[in-house]
Amino acid sequence: MSIEVKTLNFSYGDRQVLHDISFSAHKGELLSILGPNGVGKSTLFRCVLGLLSGYTGQVLVDGMDARTFSAREAAKHIAYIPQSSRSIFNYSVFDIVLMGRTSGLSTFRSPGKKDKAICQWAMEKVGITQLSDRCFHRLS
């Protein structure tokens, strides 16, 4: 999977928040976006995720323009867990990872053994199997 952002610009009314942002991240790479509060990090993520429209430039996911994705197609390519959320459910870390598999399921179908095995593999791959049963709200 790859994400490429090319000359991304976004404004809230007259206030330009993002100006000519460009970067790429490819399979196997880790990318960090750092900066002080209020500089547009969350706005950047919202543009990449398709939660904000009206930006100029391009967001390419696996070489395809992210604006062309349906919600289901986008979910197959990109997952996002906001830093702060207010869920009334005490989902485990494993449950949250498993939710990433739901884009490939038909309506009313639950994840099966194969989906759970893939989630276990993914957690092993990133070294977080020890967090599997912890409530995701208790992670920093």
Secondary structure as UniProt FT lines:
FT   STRAND          3..12
FT   TURN            13..14
FT   STRAND          15..25
FT   TURN            27..28
FT   TURN            37..38
FT   HELIX           41..49
FT   STRAND          56..61
FT   TURN            62..63
FT   STRAND          64..65
FT   HELIX           66..68
FT   HELIX           71..77
FT   HELIX           93..99
FT   TURN            100..101
FT   HELIX           102..104
FT   TURN            107..108
FT   HELIX           113..126
FT   HELIX           129..131
FT   TURN            132..133
FT   HELIX           136..138
//
